[in-house]
Structures are given as C-alpha cells and as structure tokens.
C-alpha cells in the first residue's frame, strides 16, 4: 500500500476558507434583520403538519 502525498496548498486553502467564513459571520452579525426563533419554529411545525401553504414569517429589524 502506498502512502498518499500531502496535497500542496491545503493549508493555504484552509486559511482562505477561514478568512471567508470569518467575513461571512461578521457580515451576518451586522445584519439586524431576522425572524425570531419562536415564529420560525411555529411555521416549521405547520409545514410538518402538512400545511404547505402556510406563509413563512416575515423578516424584520430585531
């Protein structure tokens, strides 16, 4: 059985992914719009009961 060679640039790729994820999280935290958990949960429960026409909750400033 042969050893696999390390993928060149894998550390660079991981570092780039970390930078991108960090930027995405920061952008999301700056966005003050959203849906409260309780309203989202209620809507998902309606969907689970088969009410596929249930209107989704509206995002608003929190």
C-alpha positions in Angstrom: 0.0 0.0 0.0 1.4 3.4 -0.9 1.3 6.5 1.2 -0.7 9.4 -0.1 1.2 12.5 -0.6 0.1 15.7 1.1 -2.0 18.0 -1.1 0.1 21.0 -1.9 -1.6 24.2 -0.8 -4.1 22.5 1.5 -3.0 24.8 4.4 -3.4 27.8 2.1 -6.9 26.6 1.2 -7.9 26.1 4.8 -6.6 29.6 5.7 -8.5 31.1 2.8 -11.7 29.3 3.9 -11.3 30.6 7.5 -10.9 34.1 6.2 -14.1 33.8 4.1 -16.1 32.2 6.9 -14.9 34.9 9.3 -16.0 37.6 6.9 -19.4 36.0 6.3 -20.1 35.7 10.1 -19.2 39.3 10.6 -21.5 40.4 7.8 -24.3 38.3 9.3 -23.8 39.8 12.7 -24.1 43.3 11.3 -27.4 42.5 9.7 -30.0 43.3 12.3 -32.9 41.8 10.3 -34.3 38.3 11.1 -37.1 36.1 12.3 -37.5 35.2 16.0 -36.9 31.6 16.7 -40.3 31.0 18.1 -42.0 32.3 14.9 -39.7 30.2 12.7 -40.4 27.1 14.9 -44.2 27.7 14.7 -44.0 27.9 10.9 -41.9 24.8 10.6 -44.4 22.9 12.8 -47.2 24.0 10.4 -45.2 22.6 7.5 -44.6 19.4 9.3 -48.4 19.1 9.8 -48.9 19.3 6.0 -49.9 23.0 5.8 -47.6 23.6 2.8 -49.4 26.8 2.0 -48.6 28.4 5.4 -47.0 31.8 4.9 -43.4 32.0 6.1 -42.7 34.5 8.9 -41.5 37.9 7.7 -38.0 39.1 8.5 -37.9 42.4 10.4 -35.5 44.5 12.4 -34.8 42.8 15.7 
